Amino acid sequence: MLLVVDIGNTETVIGLYEEDRLKVHWKLSSQKYRTYDECWVLLKVWCEASHVTPSSIKGVVISSVVPFLTGVFEKVSREYLGIEPLLITAAIDTGLTILYETPLSVGADRICNAVAGFTHYGGPLIVVDFGTATTFDVVSENGDYIGGVIALGLTGASEELHRVAAKLPKVDLVFPPFVVGKTTETSMQSGIMWGEVALADGLIEKIIAEMNWTNVHVIATGGLSSVIAKKSKKIEKIDPYLTLEGMRLLYRRFNERCRQRR
């Protein structure tokens, strides 16, 4: 069994792979005050509920954008599982040529998305991840990570509207019945939800034009991908566990390189 831990700003997704199959996955909030003991108890309970013994876990991969929680899950891996975890960064052998001006600043989740996307769909490729931030990652036909776009995500947009305008309420992240809202709530929902669709389709169109591509795969992932991507005219497929799959692929690559060096 391979344990994959994807630590995002809002949620942490934990998955267990059996060979190349995602057997089970869970989510918990990325609360920065969590202790490693607490995370271990949660993991142990979830494993028992899924009829998995923690001792069957033979590898651990961590992808994180929250430094404090990175250390927490590293400690869980070392102290409770007795495993040195693989931490995803641009410094490891990803199989991609990262053309970012500052390669080490590329988020671990974006690296995982690019690796899994290119492996399964080929290039040219655009991966749109609808999470706390909405990110666009661009990979060439030859597997070069060219760069991308980072924008405020749906949850952030909703919270910011409520924060900066005292009279605007918090609203549910659902599409209203009409684009032209008849109430403050539906007007906000239209701006947030249809605005996200317009952002995604508009940026995808601009990326394709800038790259001068005629045939490109556009894949959506992330917790809110199923909500937005279905309304998009540019996204061809939703792959909700693309990040986890990228972690599995990078772990396999790491192990293969270790065997070759022996």
Secondary structure, DSSP 8 states (H G I E B T S, - for coil): -EEEEEE-SSEEEEEEEETTEEEEEEEEE--TT--HHHHHHHHHHHHHHTT--GGG--EEEEEES-HHHHHHHHHIIIIIS----EE--TTS--SSEE--SSGGGS-HHHHHHHHHHHHHH-SSEEEEEESSEEEEEEE-TTSEEEEEEEEE-HHHHHHHHHHHSTT-----SS--SSSS-SSHHHHHHIIIIIHHHHHHHHHHHHHHHHHT-SS-EEEEESTTHHHHGGG-SS--EE-TTHHHHHHHHHHHHHHHHHHHH-
